[in-house]
Amino acid sequence: MSNREENTWNQQAARSAAWLQHPEAGQPAWWARLAAAGAPLTERLPDGEVCVTFLWRDPHGGAAASPLVQVYADVNSVTDHHRPQPQSLARLGDTDIWWWQATLPANWRGSYTYIPVSAAQTPPRPDADARASRLRHREWWLDIMSRAAPDPLNPRAGYVSSWGAPLSALHLEAAPEQSAWHAWDQGRQGADPARLTRIHWDSARLGKKRRIWIYQTGALPEGERGERPLAILLDGQYWAERMPVFAALDEDTRRGRLPPAVYLLVDVIDSRHREQDLPCNADFWLALQQELLPQAERLAPFSARPERTVVAGQSYGGLAAMFAGLRWPERFGCVLSQSGSFWWPYVELHERARAVSERRLPGSRGRLTEQLEAGELPPGRLRVYQEVGRREEVMLDVNASQRAALERAGHCVRYQEFEGGHDWLCWRGGLLDGLAWLWEDESRGG
């Protein structure tokens, strides 16, 4: 390390200590200065990692006045809420400051929230019945999540998780580029209303009615509109409402990274219907092809060519996207799968993984991988963009098995692991990266 680098590190390493050891720590002026500086505090370490200091202000005041006994930190892929005693911040002396530090890779990205609790809201004690204890702990965790609060010191825009918890975003210095999302991060998240159409898909085959968002990007001559590529985004309600993707799609289209295209955002209705429709449900995909695509095409013409059609999904959606491509390669020629649930339907893999220290089960595979390996799926050659978080434990194993099976079957796969977890904040960047790679010839006019 050069003298300049060492001096820079010494200045950074002193940052959290200077805040926490300041004689006015916890006073209103101290909090005002911290709010202006922003939190969490980050400090680069000599080995290239980053020390992150999480800080939260007790609204009740110091220890003598406050009923709070813990402030749980739920940091995606870093803390473990399955533990009997989840990670909590610690109170700084008798002040109103709660704090906790974690050391993370410089390319980590993730969401987090704080959950303050009183003595009556601490977790149930485990007993000899391990399964019953896990169920009680899960019920307790879901209950206290109603108390979750975003970080008021974080200057970036917050958002809401799939289960309704408010979250804050943390992007470390070397995290993958996501500049197309800058407008959303600054609180500007609108779609161009002239190019957004909302419809309902009332499926006779499925007996279900759901919302659909159709978004058209870029501009093409009238005669070329029917050749625009199509992207089907599963969990469309998330990309339309909780983390709206429209401005980011517009930005990457403006830059020429994405071609003018049609995006079909498909609502899952609710968690019960999501579990019915997304895990390898042939009826769902037949209904989508026979009912929804003709309805949408009349409103926003798009190409029927498989090499111009992407199916994109996350978690169960990542499994569903892969299933659609493998079962109907003549229609869905491009697959974008993020943290795909390729353990399905063997949910016991998660239980087995939790029982080992590494929480890894190399070689694990689910039914779709087994079918692919056995040659039970139609022939075809897909382009697949597949990614998974390095902190997703057994999900790494089932995704690696799926990738290996795809490559042995002759599919073109781009596979990557990101530094993070099962997190929409990570997936939003991979979604744009995947679309750009799958359509790279389209964006260059090929």
N, C-alpha and C positions, 0 to 999 in steps of 0.2 A: 504494500500500500504506500503510495506517495505521501509526502507531507501534506500536500493540498487535500488529497482524499481523506487523510486522517483528520485534518482540521475540520473538514466538512462533516465527517461522521461524528466527531466530538460535539460539534454544535447541535447536530440533530439528536444525538443520544441524550443531550442535556435537556431537551425540550420538555418531556413529560415530567422529569424530576423538578425542573424549574417551576412548572405549574403546580405540582402536588406539594412541593415544599415551600411555596411562597407564603410569607407571613399573613397575607390577606386571603388565603385559600378559603373559599366558601362564602366570602363577603360579597355583597351585591356588585361592587366594582370589579371583583375578580370574575364573577359570572358574566358580566357585560363584556369584559375583554375576551373571555373564552368564546362567547357567542359571536363576536366579531371575527375571531380567528377561525372558528369552525371546529367541529369534532366529527369522528374520533381523531386523536392525534396520531400521526404516523412518523416513525423514525427509522431510517435505513441503518442496518447493522453491518458490521465488517464482512460477514459471510454472504451478503447480498440479500438476506431476508429483511423483513420489516417488522418492527415492534409496533403494535397497534394498541393504543390506550383508549378504552371505552369509558365515557363519563356520563353520569346522569345526576340531575338535581332533585333531591327529595322535596316535594312540594310542602311537606309538613314541617320542614326545618331539620334541626339536628337530632341526635339520637334521643335526647330527653323528651322531645315533643312528638316524635314520629311513631306510629304503630307498625311501621314496616320492619320486617326482620330479614327479608331477602329481596334482591332485585335480580331476577333471573335474566341472563343474557342468552337469547336464542339466536345464535350466529350460524347461518346455513353452512353445513359441512365442517364446522369447527367445534361447536358444542354438541353434546349428546343429551337430548331430552329423555332418552330411555333410561338414563342412570337413575338410581333411587334418589340421589340428591343432585339435580341438574346444576350446571355452572351458574354461580351468582356473582355479581359485583360485590365488593366489600366497602363498608363505610370507612371514610377517612377520619379517624379519630371521632370527635363529637360533632363534626361538621355535617352539613347537608349534602356532602359529596359522596357519591358511590362511584367506584372505579374498578377496572379489571384490565389486565394486559394479556395479549396473545401474540405469539411470534408466528408470522405467516410468510409464505413465499411472495416475492415481489410481484408475481403475475397473478395473484389470487384476486378473485372478484366474488362478491356475495351480498346477500341481504341479511338484515338483522333486526331484532326488535327487543324491547325491554319489558319485563313483566314484574312489577312490584307486588309483593304479597305480605299480608300480616301473618301472625302466628297461626291463626285458624285456617290459613290457606296453604300451608306447607304440605308436601306430598305424603301420602299414606305410607305407613311402615310396611315393608315386605314381610311375608311370612313363609312358612314351609311350602305352601302350594305356589310354585313359581309361575304357573300359567295364570292363576287367579290374581296374583300380585301384579303381573304385567298388564292384565286387563284393567285392574283398579288404577294403576299408574296412568294408563292411557286415558281413562275417563277423567282423572284428575287434571292431566295436562290439557285436554280439550276444554275443560271447564275454566282453567285459569287463563287460557288464551284470550278470553273475553276481556281481560285486563291489560292485554298487550298494548304498548304505546310506541310510536316511532320516536326517533331521536330528534328533539327540537333543536339541537345544536348542529345538526347536519344540514348544510346549505343546499344539498341536492333534493329534488322533488321526491317525495315518498310515493309509495304505491300500496296496493292491497294484495295479499296472497290469495291463492285459490280458495282457501277456507275462510277468508274474510278478515285476516289479521293485518293490521297496518304495519308496513315494513319501511326500513330505510336502506339506502344503497351505499355500498362501499366498494370503490374501484382502486386497487393499489397501483403503484406507478408503472408497473410493467404489464398490467392486465391487457389482453388483446384489444385492439382498437375498436371503438364503437361510436365513432364521431357522427354517424348518421342519426343517432339518437339524441344529439345535443339539444335539439329543440324541446324534446319531451323532458329531458333532464332539467331544463330551465322552466318547466311548467307550461310550455306551449305545445299542445298535443293534438291539434285539430286536423281533421280530414278535410279535403276540398269537397264541399257539399255537392258541387256540380258533378263529381265523379264517383260519389258514393250512393249506392242504391240499397235499400233495406227491403227484404221480402220475407215471406214465410214459406217454408216447405212443408206442405201438409201431405205426408206420405201415406198413400193407400196401402202399400206393401207392408210398412212398419206399423201403421196405426198410430203415428206420432206427428205432432206439429212442432216445428222449431224455427228459430230465427236464422236468417242468412244475411250476410253483408257481402255485397259485390263492389269491389273497388277497382277502378281502371286508372292506370298510370301512363304518363307520357302521351304523345300524340302521333297518330299515323294517318296517312291518307285513307279515305273511306273504303277504298277497294282492298286495303291491306288489313283491315281490322279483324277479319275472320281468321287471320294467321297469327294473331297475338298468342304468345304462350300463356298457359293457365297454371296457376298455383292454387291448390286446395289446402287451406290451413285448418287443421283440426283444432278443437278447443277454441273455436272462433270467437266465442264470447270473451275470452281473455284478451286476444289480440285486438278486439274491437273496443273493449270497455276498460279493462283494468290496466293493461299496458298497450295502449293503442299504437298499432304499427304503421298507420297510414303515412304520417309525416316522414318516418324513416324510409319507407318504400319510395316516397316522392323524392327524397334527397338522394338516395342511391341511383334512382332513375335519372335524375338531373345530372349527376356526375358521370353517367354512362356506364356505371357498374352493373346496373340491371337494365334489361330491355323494357320498352313499353309492354305492359302485360295486364292480364285480368286476374284478380285475386278473389277467391271464393272462401269466405270465412264461415265455417259451419259450427253452429251452436251445439253443445252436447245436451242441452235442456237442464239436467241436474246430475248429481253424482251417481244416482241409481241408473239412469239411462246411459250415462257414460260407461259404466261397468258392463252394461248389456251390449252396447253398440261397438265399442272400440276394440275389445280383445278378440280379434280374428272372427268377426261376425260377417259371413258371406251375404246374408240378407241385407245388411246395412249398405254394403258396397254395390249390390245389384240395384237396390232402390236408388242410390245416389246416381248411378249411371243411367237408369231408365227414366227417372223422374226429375231429379234436381238438375242434372247437366243440361237437358233440353230446355228446361224452364229458364235457367240462367243464361244460356246461349242466345236466347231470343232477345234478352235485354242488353247483353254485352258480348258480342261475337268473339269466339276464341278458337284456337286450333284444336282439331281432334287427333293430331299426331302425338304418339306416345313420347317421342323425344322432346316435345315441347310442353309436356304435362308433368307437373311436380305434385306429389302428395307429401305434405309436411306435417309432422306431429311430434309431441313431446311425451315421454313416459308411456302411458297406455297409447297415446297418439302416435308415438314413435313405433310401437309394435303394430298398430293399425296401418300406418303408412307402408311399412315393410310388407305386411300381409297383402295389401291392395296391389302393390307392385308385383309381388311374386305370383299372385293368383291371376291377375289380369295385365300381364306385361304388354299386351297389344293396345292397352288404353293408358296405363300409368307407367310410363317408361323411366321416370325419374323419382327417386325416393329420398326424402330428407328426414332422417330419423335421429332424434336427440334424446339421449338417456332412455332408449327404448326398453320397455318392460319385457325383455326376452326371457325372463324367468317363467312367464305365464305358461300354463296354469299352476305351476308347482310352487305355490306360495310358501311351502315349507322350506324352500331354499333360504328365505330370509331368517327363519327361526334357526336353521342349522348354522348360518353365517354368524348370527349373534352369539352362538355358543363357542366360537373359536376366537382367539385373541386378535387375529388379523381381520376378522370378519370377511374373509375371502375364501372362495371355493373354486379354485382353478378347474377349468373344464366343464363347469356347470352350463346346462343348456335347457331351454324350454321346448315346447311342442313345435313351434314354427321352425326352429333350428333343426329339430329331429326330422321334420318332414322334408326340409331342404336337403339334409344329408342323405335321406332315404330315397331321394329322387321322386317324391310324391307330388311335386308341384310342376305346373306347365313349363315347357322350355321357353327361354327368352333371355335377353341380355339387358340388364338394368344398369343405369348410372345411379350410384348410391352415395350420398353424403351422410356419413354416420359419425356421431360424436357422443362422448360420455365424460362425466366429470371424474377426475382422478381420486376424488374423495367420496365416491359413491359405492365403495365396498364391493359387495357381491355383484352389483350391477356392472362393474368392470368385467367380471368373469363371463357373465351371460352375453354381454355385448361383444367381447373378444371371440367367443364361440360362434356367434352369429356372423361376425366379420369373416372368420376363417371359412365357414360353410359357404358364404357368398362367393368368396374368391375361388374356392375349389370348384364351385358351380359355373365359373366363368364370368361372373358379374364384375363390372368396373366399380371399384370401391375407393372412396377417399375417406380414410378413418383418422380421427384425431381425438386426443384426450385433453380436456381443458382443466385448469387449476381452479376447481370449485366443486359444487355439489348439484343436487337436484333442484335447480334454481332458475326461475324465469329470467332473472337478471343476466345469467350466463347465456341462456338459450336465445335471448333476443339478438345477441351478436352473431351466434352461430346460425340463426335463421337466415340472416342477410348473407353471411358468408356462403352458406350452402346454396342458396338461390343463385348467387353470382357464379359459383363453380358449376352448378348443373346447367346453367344457361350461358356459359361463357361464350359460346359461338354466337348465340342470339344477341348478346349485348354488343358484340363487335360487328353485328350485321351479317353474320354467316348463316 
